[in-house]
Amino acid sequence: MALIEQIQKDMVALPLDKQKEVLDFILFLRQRQQSANAPLASDERGAQGIKKSLQKLAKMRLFADIDHPVDWQRNLRQDRCLPGRE
């Protein structure tokens, strides 16, 4: 028996909701295969990751309470003692 025939035989024996799960899984596998066949360059992956992270931060309004960004940045960059290095 060919593989496709075995799959069809087993698929028909399943309840309808399980047949839908099988179809979802097949679509998932196809999508994953397409993604693997067209990988992004590492620069593009990194840029997309940074872009997503910045978009999440913007939605969270994480820095909304900073009134003067330049002063805040200067304060962060001030020299300070490192732990264990007085």
C-alpha positions, 0 to 999 in steps of 0.5 A: 500500500502506498503511503498516500493510500495509508494516510487516506485510509487512516484519515477517513477512520478519524472523527471530523474534528480530528481530521481537521487537526490533521489538516491543520498539522499538514498546513503547519508543516508546509508553512514551516518547510516554506520558511526553512526554504527561504531563510532570511539573511542574519542581518534581516533577522536581526533588524526584524527582531530589533524592529519588533522589540522597539514596537513592543516597547512603544506600545508599552509606553515604557519611556513615557515618563521621561520628560527630558531624554537628553538629560536622562541619557546623560545621567545614565552615562555618568561615571560611577563606581563599579561593584567591587572596584572602589 
